[in-house]
Amino acid sequence: PEQDLVTGQKVVITRNDNYWGKGKDLPQGPGYVDKVIFKTINNQDAAFIELTNGNLDLHGMQPLEFKEKSWSPEFIEQFLKVVEYRGQYNYIGWNNKHPIFKDKRARRAMTLMTNRGSMVRNLLFGLGEVIVGPVHRTRPEYNTGIMAIPFDPDAALDLLEESGWVDSDSDGLLDKEIEGVKTPFRFTMLINSGNQIRKDIALTLQAECADVGIEMEVRELDWSVFLEEVKSQRADAYVLGWRYSLTYTPDPFQIWHSSQAKDGGSNSIAFIDDETDKILEEYRKTFDPAKRKEMLYRFQEIIHDEQPYTFLWNPRSTQAYSRRYENVNWYPAGGDHGEWFVNPGARLYAD
């Protein structure tokens, strides 16, 4: 442990020669690799440099890296690349306890001001698809009747005005009386440092907000501090993502049930809805696929109406991997690293 587990640097996994399945005919064998080294690199740019310097064999590239930095003859000689769907979605979380974002009309207005299509084109270089909710579109439980909220700042401004947001003192900032207190439409968006795409998302929305009289501050925090602000529900809003399976039936309980909105649970935006709670509780006790599908359809309708998140997109994953790897196959769910190996003559590290 003193050598193989180094906080903030690496985790080394070494093959267990006493593994019970060694030499047995298993549906999924024990694999071929003797050692795997996971390196901790908090900055994406630094990780790409490590890759090109030959210090990484597998790296998930950012869209800009894929588009502009991975086509040189030197890079292609050293690495192969793959583009695949990811079991992940990105979102902007609105703190539903916040005085401004308690009102679903304010949350919907923020979605109307988020130009997701443009972001996919210009930030992801097309490597993503705009989404409407937390169920992947390839799943049978996906509600095809839900239409994406368009980018429409004028409609956002109309909705805000309808809900009482006006510039009452002509200072260029929308305000509203909330619980007897004149409240300016001012909030802070948190992002984790080192993630340029999330920063670009926040800055793009910041510009749209300024155009309609909303003051949005963007704060970059170290990951551990950022995560603590999110889990403690102190953040007004933040940009994050969730991973989910494209293969297994979704279970939204962990993220959306009200019981998960306390003690650092995953419902870190404090979304509380009685009907959603009832659906998610019954869903876990129901085995009829048709009824479960019907429940999730209704769940998605509620989430779409409430807009506790502004759902952004499903990104496509772009990975670079060393040509040293043998037996590499790619499946709909991704690559199975248990099949991969490196021939002894191509090893970089001595035992």
Backbone torsions as a table, in degrees:
resi	resn	phi	psi	omega
1	PRO	NA	-33.5	-179.1
2	GLU	-63.5	-30.6	-179.0
3	GLN	-97.9	-35.2	-169.5
4	ASP	-94.0	-16.5	177.9
5	LEU	-121.6	95.7	-177.4
6	VAL	-117.6	108.9	-176.0
7	THR	-55.9	129.5	178.3
8	GLY	77.1	3.2	-178.5
9	GLN	-127.0	-56.1	-174.5
10	LYS	-163.5	160.5	167.5
11	VAL	-132.4	126.0	-178.6
12	VAL	-109.4	125.6	177.8
13	ILE	-109.6	123.3	-177.3
14	THR	-113.7	139.9	-177.9
15	ARG	-58.9	137.3	178.7
16	ASN	-93.5	109.2	-178.6
17	ASP	-67.2	-15.3	179.6
18	ASN	-97.9	12.7	-179.4
19	TYR	-57.5	133.2	-173.6
20	TRP	-64.1	-25.7	-175.9
21	GLY	-90.2	1.5	-177.2
22	LYS	-62.4	127.7	178.3
23	GLY	81.4	-0.8	-179.5
24	LYS	-96.7	154.8	178.4
25	ASP	-86.8	92.9	-177.1
26	LEU	-104.7	152.1	176.1
27	PRO	-55.7	-38.2	173.8
28	GLN	-129.0	108.7	-171.6
29	GLY	-68.3	175.1	-177.9
30	PRO	-73.7	-2.7	178.5
31	GLY	84.9	178.9	-171.2
32	TYR	-118.2	-18.0	-169.1
33	VAL	-78.6	135.2	178.9
34	ASP	-81.1	-30.1	-175.3
35	LYS	-153.9	140.1	174.6
36	VAL	-127.2	131.2	178.5
37	ILE	-114.0	117.2	174.1
38	PHE	-95.3	120.2	179.3
39	LYS	-99.2	136.3	176.9
40	THR	-92.4	113.7	179.4
41	ILE	-132.3	109.5	-171.9
42	ASN	-78.0	-17.6	-177.1
43	ASN	-108.5	126.1	-176.6
44	GLN	-62.6	-39.9	179.8
45	ASP	-62.9	-41.6	179.4
46	ALA	-65.3	-36.2	179.3
47	ALA	-64.7	-39.9	179.5
48	PHE	-66.8	-37.6	176.9
49	ILE	-63.2	-41.9	177.1
50	GLU	-60.4	-39.0	177.9
51	LEU	-61.3	-53.1	-175.7
52	THR	-68.0	-23.4	176.0
53	ASN	-80.0	-2.2	178.8
54	GLY	85.1	13.5	-178.4
55	ASN	-96.1	-1.7	173.5
56	LEU	-131.8	147.9	177.0
57	ASP	-105.8	-22.5	-177.6
58	LEU	-140.7	128.8	-175.3
59	HIS	-149.8	130.6	173.6
60	GLY	-81.4	112.4	-174.1
61	MET	-83.4	149.1	169.0
62	GLN	-75.5	154.1	-178.1
63	PRO	-53.7	-41.2	-179.7
64	LEU	-65.1	-37.4	177.1
65	GLU	-63.0	-43.3	-179.8
66	PHE	-63.9	-43.7	-173.7
67	LYS	-74.2	-39.4	-168.9
68	GLU	-117.0	-15.1	-171.5
69	LYS	-118.9	-0.4	-171.0
70	SER	-119.3	23.2	-176.6
71	TRP	-118.2	5.6	179.2
72	SER	-71.4	153.0	178.1
73	PRO	-56.7	-36.2	-179.0
74	GLU	-65.8	-41.3	-179.8
75	PHE	-66.9	-46.6	-177.0
76	ILE	-66.0	-30.4	176.9
77	GLU	-66.5	-30.4	-175.4
78	GLN	-95.5	-29.5	-171.9
79	PHE	-132.2	154.3	165.8
80	LEU	-108.0	163.0	-177.0
81	LYS	-133.3	155.9	176.6
82	VAL	-142.1	143.3	172.9
83	VAL	-115.8	125.2	-177.2
84	GLU	-143.5	159.8	172.4
85	TYR	-67.3	146.3	177.5
86	ARG	-113.4	141.6	172.8
87	GLY	-79.8	70.1	-174.5
88	GLN	-157.1	147.3	167.0
89	TYR	-135.0	150.4	177.8
90	ASN	-106.1	151.9	-174.6
91	TYR	-156.5	162.7	166.9
92	ILE	-105.9	122.6	179.2
93	GLY	-94.7	130.1	178.0
94	TRP	-105.9	125.5	-180.0
95	ASN	-67.5	106.7	-174.5
96	ASN	-70.4	-7.5	174.2
97	LYS	-90.7	-14.3	-177.6
98	HIS	-65.6	139.6	-178.1
99	PRO	-52.1	-36.9	-179.8
100	ILE	-76.3	-44.3	-170.7
101	PHE	-91.6	7.3	169.5
102	LYS	-62.8	-32.2	-177.0
103	ASP	-85.4	118.9	-178.0
104	LYS	-63.4	-22.1	177.8
105	ARG	-67.0	-35.4	176.2
106	ALA	-67.1	-39.9	179.1
107	ARG	-65.8	-42.7	178.4
108	ARG	-63.8	-39.4	178.0
109	ALA	-60.1	-39.0	178.6
110	MET	-65.0	-37.5	176.2
111	THR	-65.4	-40.5	177.8
112	LEU	-61.4	-26.4	-179.2
113	MET	-92.6	0.4	-178.5
114	THR	-99.7	109.3	-175.9
115	ASN	-83.2	79.0	-173.4
116	ARG	-67.3	-39.5	179.0
117	GLY	-60.9	-43.9	178.4
118	SER	-64.7	-38.8	179.2
119	MET	-63.5	-41.6	178.1
120	VAL	-61.0	-42.2	-179.3
121	ARG	-69.3	-44.0	-168.9
122	ASN	-97.6	-28.2	178.9
123	LEU	-95.7	-37.5	-178.1
124	LEU	-99.9	-3.7	-177.6
125	PHE	53.9	39.7	177.2
126	GLY	84.7	-1.0	-175.9
127	LEU	-87.1	60.9	178.7
128	GLY	177.7	166.9	178.7
129	GLU	-133.4	130.2	177.4
130	VAL	-62.5	139.5	-176.8
131	ILE	-122.1	166.6	-178.6
132	VAL	-116.5	-10.9	-176.4
133	GLY	-172.0	-171.0	-170.5
134	PRO	-90.3	11.2	177.4
135	VAL	-113.7	129.6	-176.5
136	HIS	-67.6	143.1	-173.4
137	ARG	-66.6	-16.5	177.9
138	THR	-83.5	-9.1	-179.4
139	ARG	-82.6	144.2	177.2
140	PRO	-64.6	-19.9	179.1
141	GLU	-80.7	-4.3	-178.7
142	TYR	-68.0	128.8	-178.6
143	ASN	-84.2	101.7	-176.1
144	THR	-73.3	-10.5	-178.7
145	GLY	-82.3	-6.1	-178.4
146	ILE	-89.6	124.3	-179.8
147	MET	-97.5	143.4	-180.0
148	ALA	-64.9	139.5	174.1
149	ILE	-71.9	126.5	-174.8
150	PRO	-77.2	167.0	170.8
151	PHE	-79.1	115.2	-175.1
152	ASP	-155.1	82.5	-179.1
153	PRO	-59.7	-33.0	178.8
154	ASP	-64.9	-43.2	177.3
155	ALA	-64.9	-35.4	177.6
156	ALA	-63.2	-44.3	-179.8
157	LEU	-65.2	-39.9	176.8
158	ASP	-62.0	-42.1	-179.3
159	LEU	-66.1	-40.0	178.4
160	LEU	-65.7	-42.4	178.4
161	GLU	-63.5	-41.1	177.7
162	GLU	-60.0	-33.9	-178.6
163	SER	-92.9	11.1	170.8
164	GLY	102.5	2.9	-179.6
165	TRP	-87.9	112.5	178.7
166	VAL	-139.5	162.4	175.1
167	ASP	-91.3	83.2	-172.0
168	SER	-71.4	-24.3	-177.0
169	ASP	-115.0	13.3	175.1
170	SER	55.7	36.1	177.3
171	ASP	-98.1	7.4	179.0
172	GLY	85.2	2.6	-177.1
173	LEU	-123.5	130.0	177.3
174	LEU	-65.0	145.5	176.5
175	ASP	-145.0	164.9	-177.6
176	LYS	-158.4	147.6	175.4
177	GLU	-84.2	117.5	179.6
178	ILE	-120.1	117.6	-178.1
179	GLU	51.7	43.7	175.1
180	GLY	81.8	2.7	-177.8
181	VAL	-118.8	128.6	175.9
182	LYS	-68.0	119.8	-172.4
183	THR	-120.6	119.0	174.5
184	PRO	-74.5	149.5	177.6
185	PHE	-79.6	85.8	-176.1
186	ARG	-136.7	130.6	179.2
187	PHE	-154.0	170.3	-179.3
188	THR	-116.9	131.4	175.3
189	MET	-101.6	123.8	179.4
190	LEU	-96.2	141.2	172.1
191	ILE	-136.6	156.1	176.9
192	ASN	-87.9	138.0	-177.1
193	SER	-64.4	148.8	178.1
194	GLY	89.3	-2.9	179.3
195	ASN	-111.6	96.3	-172.3
196	GLN	-66.1	-36.9	-178.1
197	ILE	-64.7	-43.3	178.3
198	ARG	-64.2	-36.4	176.4
199	LYS	-64.4	-42.2	179.0
200	ASP	-64.8	-37.9	176.2
201	ILE	-58.5	-49.8	-177.3
202	ALA	-63.5	-43.3	-178.3
203	LEU	-67.9	-35.5	177.5
204	THR	-64.3	-45.5	178.8
205	LEU	-67.6	-35.6	178.1
206	GLN	-57.2	-41.9	179.8
207	ALA	-66.0	-40.3	178.3
208	GLU	-64.8	-40.8	179.2
209	CYS	-61.9	-43.5	-178.4
210	ALA	-60.1	-33.6	-178.3
211	ASP	-67.5	-24.1	-177.8
212	VAL	-109.4	5.8	176.8
213	GLY	93.5	30.4	177.3
214	ILE	-116.9	132.1	179.8
215	GLU	-99.9	114.0	-178.7
216	MET	-121.0	119.8	176.3
217	GLU	-94.6	139.4	176.5
218	VAL	-106.9	123.3	179.3
219	ARG	-119.7	128.5	178.2
220	GLU	-99.6	125.8	-178.0
221	LEU	-125.9	150.4	171.1
222	ASP	-58.1	147.0	-170.9
223	TRP	-52.5	-46.2	-176.6
224	SER	-65.2	-40.4	178.2
225	VAL	-68.8	-43.3	177.9
226	PHE	-56.5	-48.5	-176.8
227	LEU	-64.4	-36.4	178.1
228	GLU	-66.2	-40.6	177.0
229	GLU	-62.4	-39.4	179.7
230	VAL	-68.6	-50.6	-176.3
231	LYS	-64.3	-32.8	-178.9
232	SER	-82.7	-1.7	178.6
233	GLN	62.9	28.7	174.7
234	ARG	-87.8	-16.9	-178.1
235	ALA	-74.2	135.4	172.9
236	ASP	-67.0	-46.3	-179.3
237	ALA	-159.0	159.7	-178.3
238	TYR	-160.4	162.1	176.3
239	VAL	-109.4	126.6	-179.7
240	LEU	-150.9	-172.3	177.7
241	GLY	-149.0	158.6	173.8
242	TRP	-122.5	144.9	170.0
243	ARG	-95.5	146.0	175.2
244	TYR	-149.9	163.6	-175.1
245	SER	-87.7	138.5	171.7
246	LEU	-87.8	-10.6	-173.8
247	THR	-100.0	-39.5	-172.3
248	TYR	-99.1	153.0	179.4
249	THR	-59.5	130.8	-177.8
250	PRO	-69.9	147.5	172.9
251	ASP	-132.9	98.9	-172.9
252	PRO	-78.6	2.1	-171.7
253	PHE	-53.9	-48.2	-172.6
254	GLN	-58.2	-34.9	-174.6
255	ILE	-93.6	-30.6	-166.5
256	TRP	-115.3	-12.3	179.2
257	HIS	-76.1	144.8	-176.0
258	SER	-63.7	-26.7	179.1
259	SER	-64.9	-19.4	-179.3
260	GLN	-91.5	6.6	179.9
261	ALA	-95.9	21.3	178.1
262	LYS	-142.3	164.7	177.7
263	ASP	55.1	38.5	176.7
264	GLY	74.1	21.0	-179.4
265	GLY	-69.0	173.2	-174.0
266	SER	-75.0	-14.0	175.4
267	ASN	-83.7	66.2	-170.7
268	SER	-81.0	-1.2	173.5
269	ILE	-98.3	1.7	177.8
270	ALA	58.6	47.2	175.4
271	PHE	-79.7	118.2	-177.9
272	ILE	-123.2	119.5	179.3
273	ASP	-149.7	122.1	-174.7
274	ASP	-62.3	-43.5	-178.7
275	GLU	-65.0	-40.0	177.4
276	THR	-61.7	-44.5	177.7
277	ASP	-56.5	-46.4	-177.8
278	LYS	-63.1	-43.3	179.7
279	ILE	-61.5	-47.1	-175.2
280	LEU	-68.5	-31.8	176.6
281	GLU	-70.8	-45.2	179.4
282	GLU	-68.1	-35.6	-179.1
283	TYR	-57.7	-37.5	-178.5
284	ARG	-74.8	-13.2	-179.7
285	LYS	-109.8	2.7	-176.1
286	THR	-107.2	132.2	-176.4
287	PHE	-111.3	-8.6	177.9
288	ASP	-75.3	115.3	-176.7
289	PRO	-57.3	-37.6	-179.2
290	ALA	-65.5	-40.7	179.4
291	LYS	-70.0	-39.1	178.3
292	ARG	-62.6	-41.2	178.0
293	LYS	-62.7	-42.9	178.8
294	GLU	-61.5	-40.0	178.8
295	MET	-63.1	-44.6	-178.4
296	LEU	-70.5	-30.4	174.0
297	TYR	-59.9	-47.2	-179.4
298	ARG	-66.5	-39.9	177.2
299	PHE	-56.8	-45.4	-179.9
300	GLN	-65.0	-34.7	177.1
301	GLU	-63.4	-41.3	179.0
302	ILE	-64.7	-46.9	-179.1
303	ILE	-61.2	-40.9	179.6
304	HIS	-65.0	-39.1	179.9
305	ASP	-70.2	-39.3	-175.5
306	GLU	-81.2	-28.5	-178.5
307	GLN	49.9	50.5	175.6
308	PRO	-66.1	-28.6	169.3
309	TYR	-113.4	155.4	156.3
310	THR	-96.2	105.1	-179.7
311	PHE	-72.6	129.0	-174.4
312	LEU	-96.1	-75.2	-175.5
313	TRP	-163.4	162.3	163.0
314	ASN	-90.4	115.4	176.8
315	PRO	-77.3	155.7	167.4
316	ARG	-96.1	139.4	-177.8
317	SER	-87.3	133.9	173.9
318	THR	-118.8	115.8	-176.9
319	GLN	-120.1	143.7	172.4
320	ALA	-111.5	135.9	178.8
321	TYR	-139.3	148.3	-173.2
322	SER	-65.0	142.6	174.5
323	ARG	-69.0	-7.3	176.0
324	ARG	-67.1	-26.2	-177.6
325	TYR	-67.8	140.0	174.6
326	GLU	-114.0	159.3	175.2
327	ASN	60.4	40.2	-179.9
328	VAL	-88.4	122.3	175.1
329	ASN	-126.6	149.5	178.1
330	TRP	-121.2	131.7	-177.4
331	TYR	-118.1	170.7	178.5
332	PRO	-53.7	-33.4	-179.9
333	ALA	-90.5	2.7	178.4
334	GLY	117.5	-167.7	179.2
335	GLY	-88.6	144.7	176.0
336	ASP	-99.4	99.7	-175.4
337	HIS	-65.8	-17.6	176.8
338	GLY	-66.3	-17.7	178.3
339	GLU	-87.4	-18.0	-172.0
340	TRP	-79.6	153.4	172.6
341	PHE	-155.6	165.6	175.7
342	VAL	-122.5	127.0	178.3
343	ASN	-63.1	146.6	-176.3
344	PRO	-51.7	-37.7	-177.6
345	GLY	-70.5	-14.1	-177.7
346	ALA	-104.1	7.1	-179.2
347	ARG	-66.7	147.6	176.3
348	LEU	-98.0	-26.1	-174.1
349	TYR	-117.1	139.1	174.5
350	ALA	-77.4	153.5	177.6
351	ASP	-68.3	NA	NA
